[in-house]
Amino acid sequence: MISILIPTYNYNITGLFKVLKTELEIINTDYEVICYEDGSSKHLEDNSKIINTIAHSRHIISKDNKGRLTTRQTLAEMAKYDWLLFLDSDVIPNKPNFLHNYINYLNSNYQAIYGGCSYNFKKPEKQFTLRWKYGKNYEDVDAEIRNKTPFKIIVSANFLIKKDIFLDINSSVENDGYGYDNFVAAFMKSRGIKVFHINNNVIHKGLDKNAIFLDKTEKAVDTIFEFNQKNYDTATENSLLELYRKMNSFRLSKVISFVFRLSKTSIKKQLLGSNPNLALFQFYKLGYLCSLTSSRK
């Protein structure tokens, strides 16, 4: 028994629901589908139309934008089954037996199953290349590799989790901004949650433009900084935070911050171009994080 939960904001979910509908008509388990519009003003009619073609489905429309954390909490509280499958609205399952692959784990000893996220092989238009290159290199990872460090690549666009575990973890997260997954991963690791990764990918369709993704990245780093301030002793497998803590231990964060401030404009220009360099992008994140430390002391 499974609750499929889809938070959305101004996105047309027709493609996603057409794929789900085909499999929902033949799966041999009880299910429900809940789509929650988080203050959406676009695509409401189209979304309602496709949702109404699926049995055991609900379309919840909130006039207010409550944010990712609250929306997921609301969906989990609404769900009537013990297993929750969260899908972002801008993904498409990449497997013909997508739901069945998850259902196979409903009686397992695992408490959270991450299916993974993929990106189209074809390079997109130049204004989307930063998000695409980052996703291809850091998120589109085989399950065998992800399972070696199970809390390192936690992509919440596509995962199955026990309801009680999700409600416990989600209620522990205070920041509702970007970087939410870093909190979740750290709290799951600290609680000893049994996480398993499988190759049951979705394709991420809703790529942000370079400038938007860079802005979201800064906000995600703000979240990582806040997490570190409040949970300094909490173990994490986040590469950026691990490197930042190491730089602090060697008293190098001020030096990195200084270099970042001098080079930020030129690095940003390169990242917003048609062929962004991911090594520069990683330095940008570390430099920005170190600069937060310097500016808030």
C-alpha positions in Angstrom: 0.0 0.0 0.0 1.5 3.3 -1.1 0.7 7.0 -1.2 2.1 8.8 -4.2 2.7 12.4 -3.3 3.4 15.2 -5.8 4.0 18.8 -4.7 3.9 21.2 -7.6 4.1 24.9 -8.4 3.1 26.3 -11.7 4.1 23.2 -13.6 2.1 21.0 -16.1 2.1 17.5 -14.7 0.3 15.9 -17.7 3.4 14.0 -18.9 4.2 12.6 -15.5 0.6 11.5 -14.8 0.2 9.9 -18.2 3.2 7.6 -17.4 1.9 6.9 -13.9 -1.6 6.2 -15.1 -0.4 3.4 -17.4 1.2 1.5 -14.6 -1.4 2.4 -11.9 -4.0 0.6 -14.0 -2.2 -2.7 -13.7 -0.3 -2.7 -10.3 -1.5 -5.2 -7.7 -1.5 -3.0 -4.5 -3.7 -0.4 -2.9 -2.6 3.2 -3.7 -3.6 6.8 -3.7 -2.2 9.8 -5.6 -2.3 13.3 -4.1 -1.1 16.3 -6.1 -0.7 19.5 -4.0 -0.6 22.8 -5.8 1.5 25.1 -3.6 0.1 28.5 -4.6 0.1 27.7 -8.3 -1.6 30.1 -10.7 -0.7 28.3 -13.9 -1.7 24.9 -15.4 -4.4 24.3 -12.8 -7.1 23.3 -15.4 -4.8 20.9 -17.3 -3.5 19.3 -14.1 -7.1 18.8 -12.8 -8.1 17.2 -16.1 -5.3 14.6 -16.1 -5.6 13.9 -12.3 -9.3 13.2 -12.7 -8.6 10.3 -15.1 -6.8 8.4 -12.4 -8.6 6.4 -9.7 -8.0 7.1 -6.0 -6.5 10.5 -6.8 -6.9 14.0 -5.3 -5.9 17.4 -6.5 -5.4 19.8 -3.6 -5.1 23.5 -4.5 -3.6 25.9 -2.0 -4.0 29.6 -2.7 -0.9 30.4 -0.6 2.7 29.3 -1.4 3.7 27.5 1.7 7.1 26.3 0.6 8.6 22.9 0.1 8.9 21.8 3.8 5.3 22.7 4.7 3.9 21.3 1.5 5.6 17.9 2.0 4.6 17.8 5.6 1.0 18.5 4.7 1.0 15.8 2.0 2.5 13.3 4.4 -0.1 14.0 7.0 -2.9 13.6 4.4 -1.5 10.3 3.3 -3.4 7.2 4.5 -0.8 4.6 3.7 2.4 3.8 5.6 4.7 4.1 2.6 5.1 7.5 0.8 6.5 7.9 -2.7 7.5 11.6 -3.2 7.9 12.7 -6.8 8.7 16.2 -8.0 6.3 17.5 -10.6 9.0 18.2 -13.2 10.2 14.6 -13.6 9.4 11.7 -15.8 9.9 8.0 -14.8 12.7 6.4 -16.9 11.7 2.8 -16.3 8.6 0.9 -17.7 8.0 -0.8 -14.3 8.8 2.3 -12.2 6.1 1.8 -9.5 6.6 -1.9 -9.4 10.3 -1.5 -8.7 9.4 0.5 -5.6 6.6 -1.8 -4.6 9.1 -4.7 -4.4 10.6 -3.0 -1.3 7.4 -2.4 0.7 8.1 -5.5 2.8 11.9 -4.9 3.1 13.8 -3.9 6.1 14.8 -0.6 4.5 13.1 2.6 5.7 13.9 4.9 2.7 14.5 3.9 -0.9 16.1 6.4 -3.3 15.5 5.7 -7.0 17.9 8.3 -8.5 17.7 11.1 -10.9 18.9 11.3 -14.6 19.3 14.0 -17.2 18.9 13.9 -20.9 22.0 12.9 -22.8 21.6 15.8 -25.3 23.0 19.1 -24.2 20.3 21.7 -23.7 20.3 25.3 -24.8 23.2 27.4 -23.4 21.2 29.1 -20.7 20.5 25.8 -19.1 23.9 24.2 -19.2 25.0 24.8 -15.6 22.1 22.9 -14.1 22.4 20.2 -16.7 26.2 19.7 -16.3 25.9 19.7 -12.5 23.1 17.1 -12.6 24.8 14.9 -15.1 28.0 14.8 -13.1 26.9 14.9 -9.4 23.3 13.6 -9.3 23.1 11.1 -12.2 25.0 8.3 -10.3 24.5 4.6 -10.4 22.9 3.0 -7.4 26.0 0.8 -6.7 28.1 3.9 -6.2 25.4 5.7 -4.2 25.1 2.8 -1.8 28.8 3.1 -0.8 28.0 6.4 0.9 24.2 6.2 1.2 23.7 9.7 2.8 25.9 11.5 0.3 23.6 11.8 -2.8 20.1 12.3 -1.4 17.9 13.6 -4.2 14.4 14.2 -3.0 12.9 14.4 -6.5 12.2 10.6 -6.4 12.2 8.6 -3.2 10.1 6.1 -1.2 10.0 6.4 2.6 8.1 5.2 5.6 5.5 7.7 6.7 6.6 7.8 10.4 10.2 8.2 9.5 9.5 11.1 7.1 7.3 12.9 9.6 10.0 12.6 12.2 12.8 13.8 9.9 10.8 16.5 8.2 9.6 18.0 11.5 13.3 18.3 12.6 14.2 20.5 9.6 13.8 24.2 10.5 14.9 25.8 7.2 12.4 25.7 4.3 14.8 27.0 1.7 17.1 25.4 -0.8 19.5 22.9 0.5 16.7 21.1 2.3 18.1 17.7 1.2 21.3 18.3 3.2 19.4 18.6 6.4 17.4 15.4 5.6 20.5 13.4 4.8 22.3 14.4 8.0 19.3 13.8 10.2 18.7 10.4 8.6 22.4 9.4 9.2 22.3 10.6 12.8 19.2 8.5 13.5 20.6 5.4 11.8 17.8 5.3 9.2 18.2 2.3 6.8 18.6 3.9 3.4 19.0 2.0 0.2 19.6 3.2 -3.4 18.2 1.5 -6.5 18.4 2.2 -10.2 14.8 3.4 -10.7 15.5 6.8 -12.1 13.4 9.7 -13.1 14.5 12.2 -15.8 14.6 15.8 -14.5 12.9 17.9 -17.1 12.5 21.3 -15.4 16.0 22.7 -15.7 16.6 26.2 -14.2 18.4 28.8 -16.2 22.1 29.3 -15.3 21.5 32.5 -13.3 18.5 31.1 -11.4 20.4 27.9 -10.6 23.4 29.9 -9.3 21.1 32.0 -7.2 19.5 28.8 -5.8 23.0 27.4 -5.1 23.9 30.4 -3.0 20.6 29.9 -1.0 21.5 26.2 -0.6 24.9 27.2 0.7 23.2 29.6 3.1 21.2 26.6 4.4 24.4 24.5 4.8 26.0 27.3 6.7 23.0 27.5 9.0 23.0 23.8 9.5 26.7 23.8 10.4 26.1 26.6 12.9 23.3 24.8 14.7 24.4 21.2 14.3 28.2 21.4 14.3 28.7 18.0 15.9 26.3 16.2 13.5 27.9 13.8 11.1 27.4 14.4 7.4 28.5 13.0 4.1 28.0 16.3 2.3 31.2 16.9 0.4 31.0 20.7 0.6 30.5 20.7 4.3 33.2 18.1 4.9 35.7 20.2 2.9 34.6 23.4 4.6 35.1 21.9 8.1 38.5 20.7 7.0 39.5 24.1 5.7 38.4 25.6 9.0 40.5 23.2 11.0 43.5 24.3 9.0 42.6 27.9 9.4 42.3 28.4 5.6 38.7 29.6 5.4 39.7 33.3 5.5 42.2 32.8 2.7 39.6 31.1 0.6 37.1 33.8 1.3 39.6 36.5 0.3 40.4 34.8 -3.0 36.7 34.2 -3.6 35.8 37.9 -3.1 38.6 38.9 -5.6 37.5 36.5 -8.2 33.8 36.2 -7.7 32.8 38.4 -10.6 35.0 36.7 -13.2 34.0 33.2 -12.0 30.3 34.1 -12.1 30.7 35.4 -15.6 32.2 32.0 -16.7 29.5 30.0 -14.9 26.7 31.9 -16.6 28.3 31.3 -20.0 27.6 28.5 -22.5 30.2 26.1 -21.2 30.4 26.4 -17.4 33.4 24.8 -15.6 32.2 22.6 -12.8 35.6 22.8 -10.9 35.0 26.6 -10.8 31.5 26.0 -9.7 32.7 23.8 -6.8 35.2 26.5 -5.8 32.4 29.1 -6.0 30.3 27.2 -3.5 33.2 26.7 -1.1 34.3 30.3 -1.4 30.8 31.6 -0.9 30.5 29.3 2.2 33.8 30.6 3.6 32.8 34.2 2.9 29.6 33.7 5.0 31.9 32.7 8.0 34.0 35.8 7.6 31.1 38.2 7.2 29.1 36.9 10.2 31.9 36.8 12.8 
